Amino acid sequence: MFEFSAGSPSLCLVDTVGNRGGADIERLATPQDFTRWLREASLLDPEGREALETDLVDARALRDALYRAALAIMNGKMPAPADIDGINALALGTPPRPQWVNSEVVHVSGDRVRAALALLAGDAVGTLADAQLGRVRLCPECRMMFVDKSPAGRRRWCSSASGCGNRAKVREHRARKSQEGSAT
Ligand SMILES: [Zn+2]
């Protein structure tokens, strides 16, 4: 149900709203959904507490602020100051910190859910910088937001399991064939 193919944790969070701009699909409907999302994203280990309603509210606010701000930057506009303030405020939280325990690196945090939100907000700041560099895209098929990390920087479609790029290519191919057919 959740996909993690957007190229960054914060953009994977953005994509928990499906079909943006159309009939939005809310995939984080309950705190339990957010807990499951954090676990599937490897941002919360099994010992971590469950997310609460307040955590869900913050996660959705971060997600939607990042979506609007990145979209504004992609369109050459200034993001709303309230959106940037919201992202920056959460990014001031303490993300998980590395510790050397029993000969290996272990990431620890006081409150694992809040630490995960701080990590996501910090990543969101990096995503805004990627947007500034023209590296954040909207898939023309499914409107999923993703960061293009290819060396050439010319990726058009998301790499989600729905296969948007393939679908579009098949459609273009069919359109070309039918045009050729009607020309003869
Ligand atoms: Zn797509």
Boltz pocket constraint, residues with backbone or C-beta under 6 A from the ligand:
constraints:
  - pocket:
      binder: B
      contacts: [[A, 139], [A, 140], [A, 141], [A, 142], [A, 143], [A, 144], [A, 157], [A, 158], [A, 159], [A, 160], [A, 162], [A, 164], [A, 165]]
      max_distance: 6.0
